[in-house]
Amino acid sequence: MKQDDNPILEVRNLTTSFDTDEGIANAVDKLSFVIHCGETLGLVGESGCGKSVTALSIMRLIRPPGRIVSGEILFHGRDLLKISEREMRGVRGNEIGMVFQEAMTSLNPVFTIGDQLTEVLLYHDDCSWSDAYAQSVDMLSRVGIPDPHSAMTAYPHQLSGGMRQRALIAMGLVAKPDLLILDEPTTAIDVTVQAQVLRLINELRMELGMTVLLITHDLGVVAEVCDRVAIMYASHIVECATVHTIFHHPRHPYTAGLLASIPAFHTPKERLTIIPGQVPRPTMYPAGCNFHSRCLYATETCVMHEPELTPVAEDHGVACWHWEEVRLSLGSLQKAGADGKRD
């Protein structure tokens, strides 16, 4: 599907904090990114970096002890943080759909799949129950559930993990939102079903003309379905670029470390590369770059000053003081690898 240059969603300097016994934890800190109409943006990072909190902030579903401290979330140019809760309820599900993690816990166990699907349409659309039922059956069929009428009367526990995941995607899509947020849609399902779900996401995006924010920790999933990638580490986006650029020309040490840690199937018994150290606790993020204690390129500047996401090429932003050194270092490794293959 062809994308256009119009941003459907702009997140500007978003900070979301949680009050804990150890102090204030900034789960998301001065976060900024843009999603253009028709594209799939992958938000990638390890567990605890703030990916799901970002999604919940966009949907305004942060609950105490959490709170959105500052920033803007512009959806079609309208700041979602400034509208009333009643207006926001009209946005959720209707204009922005969300598929939460783990279908078994996200679906209500005491209502049938049909009850939960039709509820979305009856709330947002001025339609009869029979119309809502027909649209729900159609969407279940579109997401690949073989007997949608039977699925409508089934309870979540009566479906397999893959079918529950498809039902959850159908619930996010049934009102045909402009933007669909998928939070780890392939978690807890086997590899075969994962491939089917990823193919389904691509097909539905093309068919319905959707824009997608895909949250994941799996770079393989990103390579399969995304157009652009935002790499997140310890509450910040540290690099953002096209999928091709991220995989072939990373400029942040953390991105390079993630890519180096992926097993290479064509080189058996190869020792995996690891990123040394541990992610800092959210209540103890350092003053400078959050990654400096684990970074091979870190200097005093990194310890003292926090880098901002800065353009280093067209559609490529990096938050690193030493991205040029990373480029030269990776370039030397790639050249050495190419020379080795020729030898």
URLIN-V911294 format. One record per helix or strand of 2 or more residues. SS is the DSSP state (H for helix, E for strand). FROM is the first residue (numbers start at 1). LEN is the number of residues. If there is no record, write none. Layout:
# URLIN-V911294
ss:SS from:FROM len:LEN
ss:SS from:FROM len:LEN
This chain:
# URLIN-V911294
ss:E from:7 len:14
ss:E from:23 len:14
ss:E from:40 len:5
ss:H from:51 len:8
ss:E from:66 len:10
ss:E from:78 len:2
ss:H from:85 len:7
ss:E from:96 len:4
ss:H from:103 len:4
ss:H from:113 len:12
ss:H from:129 len:14
ss:H from:148 len:5
ss:H from:156 len:3
ss:H from:161 len:13
ss:E from:179 len:5
ss:H from:191 len:18
ss:E from:211 len:6
ss:H from:219 len:7
ss:E from:228 len:6
ss:E from:236 len:7
ss:H from:243 len:6
ss:H from:253 len:8
ss:H from:282 len:3
ss:H from:292 len:3
ss:H from:300 len:5
ss:E from:310 len:4
ss:E from:316 len:3
ss:H from:323 len:20
